[in-house]
Amino acid sequence: MTLDIQNIRGEFPVLHQEVNGKPLIYLDNAATTQKPSAVLEALSAYYTQDNSNIHRGAHTLADRATRSYEKTRAMVREFLNAKEEEEIIFTKGTTEGINLVAATYGRKFLQEGDEIIISTLEHHSNIVPWQLLCEEKGAILRVIPINDQGELLMEEYDKMLSSKTKIVSVVHASNALGTINPVREIIEKAHKVGAKVLLDGAQSSAHLDIDVQALDCDFFVMSAHKLYGPTGLGILYGKREILEAMPPYQGGGEMIKEVTFEKTTFNDIPFKFEAGTPNIADVIAFQKALEFINAIGKPAIRAHEEELMAYAEEKLAQIKGFIPVGTADQKVSVISFLINGMHPFDIGMMLDANGIAVRTGHHCTQPLMGRFNIEGTVRASFSVYNTKEEVDRLCESISKIAKLKNK
């Protein structure tokens, strides 16, 4: 399928501006994707036409808002191929989804001496919640090492697994390096020792087809803002039987059936985990982001992004002083790199002077940067609206920056 990229770009108002006198080239998509007009219009439409609290009102606006809100849940179920809508919980992001699982499933089911396995590739949000849980419960955190290409050493993972392993929580695709992990194998092996598996899908959900039933993961978390949707909205998928066995995460309205001063009984899933007035407008607007993805199709999006990445990698490899960081065979569209002798922040500032937006730093993966003995990298990440012409400008700018250092 040949995509009409210029037509797609026309749907994103933010792309049509100048930064520092140059046309904007937005290559920070792993941090957050831009939003098509349909998403922005849906946000406005909710507040101008349907603004009302949901699930609790009998009037027309409340009914319309409730129906639209729950329509998003149905669309997310389809997007992930979950078995039922009740397995879809709205959170404020991937981070909250991981914290929810750690604070509910982890607190209830882990004991002193139990083990949690994560990997060297993890974002801080998939490290810190487990560290907190281990400190509280006396559990042990174990970390799967990686090779110099940024790929998991699966033979080391095999050695870690035992009857003590209770949770395996790994990133599906690395935000810092782009590495796609062999999650089917990870899940299958974890289940053989009775462990539950959480997949951090913050990066993978935008690029890869996700089928939680085929993967057989116990939990899957993602963020809307990395899928052309609004910020402040995340998704937690969990298998029904596990969610039902977990205690509530927060107390308040919506998550209850009945409250007395003596005792409270809790609501059914998913509402048991959705205390208080939710992020209604952003949930509703997320429909338009999902419709945008579905209209193009994940395979076409990924093919375009991979073409851009391969094109960029070939050109960048010819630049003297260019050092790629993370060269796994299987990657999403992320290029992490250094220029010999230069600090990543300086490179980022010089690219920004040319209107090119990239990310610099440790990308909330300080332990991973430590594995490579570096402070951080420059990260260029591609989306469906990026073009080869933008890649050309990126490469030209990096070449000029590298020559400055090598003078």
C-alpha positions in Angstrom: 0.0 0.0 0.0 1.4 3.4 -1.1 0.6 6.1 1.5 -0.3 9.6 0.5 2.0 11.1 3.1 1.3 14.7 2.2 -2.4 14.1 2.6 -1.7 12.5 6.0 0.5 15.4 7.0 -2.4 17.7 6.2 -4.3 16.2 9.1 -1.7 17.4 11.6 -1.8 21.2 12.2 1.3 21.4 14.4 3.5 20.2 11.6 2.9 23.2 9.5 5.0 25.8 11.3 8.5 27.1 11.4 10.9 26.7 14.3 13.9 29.0 14.5 13.1 30.2 11.0 13.1 26.7 9.5 10.2 24.3 8.6 9.6 22.0 11.6 10.8 18.5 11.3 9.3 16.6 14.2 11.4 13.4 15.0 10.5 13.0 18.7 7.6 10.6 18.2 8.8 8.1 20.7 8.2 10.8 23.4 4.8 11.7 22.0 3.1 11.7 18.7 1.3 14.7 17.2 -2.5 14.8 17.1 -4.6 14.8 13.9 -7.3 17.5 13.6 -10.1 15.0 14.3 -8.7 14.4 17.8 -8.5 18.1 18.6 -12.0 18.6 17.2 -13.4 15.8 19.3 -11.9 17.3 22.5 -13.6 20.6 21.6 -16.9 18.9 20.7 -17.2 17.2 24.0 -16.7 20.4 26.0 -19.0 22.4 23.8 -21.8 19.9 23.3 -21.7 17.0 25.7 -19.8 18.2 28.8 -21.3 16.1 31.7 -20.2 13.5 34.2 -20.7 9.9 33.1 -22.4 6.8 34.4 -24.3 8.7 37.1 -26.7 11.1 35.3 -30.2 10.4 33.8 -30.2 13.5 31.6 -29.4 13.6 27.9 -25.9 15.1 28.1 -24.8 12.5 30.7 -26.2 9.7 28.5 -24.5 10.9 25.4 -21.2 11.3 27.2 -21.5 7.9 28.8 -22.2 6.2 25.5 -19.3 7.9 23.8 -16.9 7.1 26.7 -17.8 3.4 26.7 -17.6 3.3 22.9 -13.9 4.0 23.3 -13.5 1.1 25.7 -15.1 -1.1 23.0 -12.7 0.2 20.4 -9.7 -0.4 22.6 -10.8 -4.0 23.3 -10.8 -4.5 19.5 -7.5 -2.7 19.0 -5.8 -5.1 21.5 -8.1 -8.1 20.7 -9.0 -8.5 24.4 -11.7 -11.0 25.1 -14.1 -8.6 26.7 -14.5 -4.9 27.3 -14.4 -5.4 31.1 -10.7 -6.3 30.8 -10.0 -2.7 29.6 -9.2 -0.2 32.4 -8.6 3.5 31.7 -5.6 5.0 33.6 -3.7 8.2 33.2 -0.8 6.5 31.3 1.5 3.5 31.0 3.2 4.6 34.3 0.0 4.4 36.3 -0.9 1.1 34.7 2.3 -0.5 35.9 2.0 1.1 39.4 -1.6 -0.2 39.6 -0.5 -3.7 39.0 2.5 -3.5 41.4 0.3 -1.9 44.1 -2.6 -4.3 43.8 -1.6 -7.6 42.4 1.9 -7.3 43.8 0.9 -6.4 47.3 -1.7 -9.1 47.6 0.2 -12.0 46.0 3.9 -11.5 46.6 5.7 -12.7 49.7 9.2 -12.3 51.1 11.8 -14.1 49.0 9.6 -14.0 45.8 11.3 -12.8 42.7 10.3 -10.2 40.0 12.2 -10.2 36.7 12.6 -7.1 34.5 15.2 -6.3 31.9 18.1 -3.9 31.3 16.0 -2.1 28.6 13.3 -0.9 31.0 12.0 2.6 31.3 12.1 3.9 34.9 8.4 3.4 35.1 8.9 -0.3 34.8 11.7 -0.3 37.4 10.8 1.9 40.2 7.3 0.5 41.0 8.9 -3.0 41.4 11.7 -1.7 43.5 9.1 -0.1 45.9 7.2 -3.4 46.0 10.4 -5.4 46.7 11.3 -3.0 49.5 7.9 -3.4 51.0 7.5 -7.1 50.6 11.1 -8.3 50.9 11.0 -9.6 47.3 14.0 -9.7 45.0 14.3 -7.8 41.7 16.3 -9.6 39.0 17.4 -8.0 35.7 17.9 -9.7 32.3 21.2 -8.5 30.8 21.6 -7.5 27.2 24.3 -7.8 24.5 26.2 -4.9 22.8 23.5 -4.7 20.2 20.8 -4.0 22.8 19.2 -7.5 22.7 18.2 -9.6 25.7 20.4 -12.5 26.6 17.6 -15.0 26.7 19.9 -17.8 28.0 20.4 -15.7 31.1 16.6 -15.2 31.4 16.2 -19.0 31.3 18.6 -19.3 34.2 16.6 -16.8 36.3 13.3 -18.5 36.0 12.2 -20.6 38.9 9.3 -21.4 41.2 10.3 -18.2 43.1 9.5 -16.1 40.0 6.1 -14.4 40.5 6.1 -11.5 38.0 7.9 -10.9 34.8 7.5 -7.3 33.6 9.3 -6.3 30.4 9.1 -3.7 27.7 7.7 -4.9 24.4 9.8 -2.4 22.4 12.5 -0.2 23.9 11.9 3.5 23.9 15.6 4.3 24.0 17.0 1.8 21.4 13.9 0.6 19.5 14.7 -3.1 20.3 11.7 -5.4 19.9 11.9 -8.1 22.6 10.9 -11.8 21.9 7.8 -11.4 24.2 6.0 -14.6 23.1 9.0 -16.6 24.2 9.3 -14.6 27.4 5.6 -15.1 28.3 5.6 -18.8 27.5 8.6 -19.5 29.6 7.3 -17.4 32.5 4.0 -19.2 32.5 5.7 -22.5 32.8 7.0 -21.6 36.2 3.6 -20.0 37.2 4.6 -16.3 36.9 2.4 -13.6 35.6 3.6 -11.4 32.8 3.2 -7.6 32.2 4.1 -6.1 28.9 5.0 -2.4 28.7 3.5 -1.5 25.3 4.1 2.2 25.4 6.3 2.0 22.3 5.1 -1.2 20.6 1.4 -0.2 20.5 2.1 2.5 17.9 4.1 0.3 15.5 3.2 -3.4 16.0 0.0 -5.3 15.8 -1.1 -6.2 19.3 -3.1 -9.3 20.1 -3.2 -9.9 23.9 -5.0 -13.2 23.5 -2.4 -14.6 21.1 0.4 -13.2 23.2 -1.3 -14.6 26.3 0.2 -11.8 28.5 -1.5 -11.3 31.8 -1.3 -7.5 31.6 -0.6 -5.0 28.8 -0.2 -1.3 29.3 0.0 1.6 26.9 -0.5 5.4 26.5 -2.8 7.2 24.2 -0.4 10.1 23.5 2.0 7.7 21.8 -0.9 6.7 19.5 -1.8 10.1 18.1 -4.2 10.6 21.0 -4.3 13.0 24.0 -2.0 13.0 27.0 -3.1 12.0 30.4 -4.8 8.8 29.2 -3.5 5.2 29.4 -4.9 1.7 29.0 -4.4 -1.3 31.3 -5.5 -4.6 29.9 -5.7 -7.5 32.4 -7.2 -11.0 32.2 -10.6 -11.0 33.9 -9.8 -13.6 36.5 -6.7 -11.8 37.6 -8.3 -8.4 37.7 -11.2 -9.8 39.8 -8.7 -11.2 42.3 -6.9 -7.9 42.7 -7.9 -5.4 45.4 -8.9 -1.8 44.4 -6.1 0.7 43.6 -7.9 3.8 44.9 -11.0 4.5 46.9 -13.8 6.9 45.9 -16.8 7.3 43.7 -17.5 4.9 40.8 -15.5 2.1 42.2 -18.1 1.1 44.8 -21.3 -0.8 44.9 -22.4 0.3 48.4 -20.8 2.4 51.1 -21.7 2.5 54.8 -19.5 3.7 57.7 -19.1 0.1 58.7 -18.2 -1.5 55.3 -17.8 -0.9 51.6 -18.5 -3.3 48.8 -16.6 -2.7 45.5 -17.9 -2.4 42.0 -17.3 -4.9 39.2 -14.4 -4.6 36.8 -13.4 -2.4 35.1 -15.0 0.2 37.4 -13.4 -1.2 40.5 -10.1 0.4 39.2 -11.6 3.7 37.9 -12.2 5.7 41.1 -13.5 9.3 40.7 -14.4 11.4 37.7 -12.4 10.0 34.8 -10.6 11.8 32.0 -13.8 11.9 30.0 -12.8 14.3 27.1 -9.5 12.6 26.4 -11.1 9.1 26.4 -13.7 10.2 23.9 -11.2 12.0 21.7 -9.0 8.8 21.7 -11.6 7.2 19.4 -10.5 9.5 16.6 -6.8 8.5 17.1 -7.8 4.8 16.8 -9.9 5.6 13.8 -6.9 7.3 12.2 -4.7 4.3 12.8 -7.3 1.8 11.6 -8.0 3.8 8.4 -4.3 3.6 7.4 -3.6 0.2 8.9 -0.8 -0.8 11.2 1.1 -2.8 8.5 1.2 0.2 6.2 2.3 2.5 9.0 5.0 0.2 10.1 6.2 -0.4 6.5 6.6 3.4 6.0 8.4 3.9 9.3 10.8 1.0 8.6 11.5 2.4 5.2 12.4 5.7 6.7 14.6 4.1 9.4 16.5 2.0 6.9 17.0 5.0 4.7 18.3 7.1 7.6 20.5 4.4 8.9 22.2 3.9 5.5 22.9 7.6 5.2 24.0 8.2 8.8 26.4 5.3 8.6 28.4 7.3 6.1 29.0 10.2 8.4 32.4 10.3 10.1 32.1 10.2 13.9 28.5 8.9 13.9 28.0 6.2 16.5 24.8 4.2 16.6 23.6 2.9 20.0 21.4 -0.1 19.8 21.6 -2.1 16.6 19.2 -5.0 17.3 18.0 -7.0 14.3 14.4 -6.3 15.3 13.6 -2.7 16.0 10.8 -0.2 15.9 11.5 3.1 14.1 14.0 4.6 16.6 17.6 5.6 15.9 19.7 6.3 19.0 23.2 7.7 18.4 26.1 9.8 19.5 28.6 11.9 17.6 32.2 11.2 18.6 33.4 13.7 21.1 30.1 15.7 21.5 27.5 15.8 24.2 24.0 14.7 23.2 22.5 17.9 24.5 24.7 20.0 22.3 23.8 18.0 19.3 20.1 18.3 20.1 20.4 22.1 20.5 22.2 22.4 17.1 19.5 20.3 15.4 16.8 22.4 17.0 18.4 25.5 15.6 17.7 23.9 12.2 14.1 23.2 13.1 14.7 19.5 13.8 13.1 18.2 17.0 14.8 15.1 18.5 15.2 13.8 22.1 18.4 13.9 24.0 19.4 12.5 27.4 19.0 9.1 29.1 15.3 8.7 28.0 14.3 7.6 31.5 16.5 4.6 31.0 19.6 5.5 33.2 20.5 1.8 34.0 20.5 1.1 30.2 22.7 4.1 29.5 25.0 2.8 32.3 25.2 -0.6 30.5 26.8 1.3 27.6 28.9 3.5 29.8 27.3 6.7 28.4 25.3 9.6 29.9 22.7 9.5 27.2 22.1 9.6 23.4 20.4 11.6 20.7 17.2 9.8 19.6 15.4 10.4 16.3 12.1 8.5 16.1 9.8 8.3 13.1 6.1 8.3 12.6 3.7 7.9 9.7 3.8 11.6 8.8 7.6 11.8 8.4 9.2 11.9 5.0 12.5 11.0 3.2 13.0 14.7 2.6 13.0 15.2 6.4 15.4 12.4 6.8 17.7 14.1 4.2 17.6 17.3 6.2 18.4 15.4 9.4 21.4 13.7 7.9 22.7 16.9 6.3 22.5 18.6 9.7 24.2 15.8 11.5 26.9 15.7 8.9 27.6 19.4 9.4 27.6 19.1 13.1 30.0 16.1 13.0 32.4 18.1 10.7 32.4 21.0 13.2 33.8 18.6 15.8 36.3 17.0 13.4 37.8 20.3 12.2 
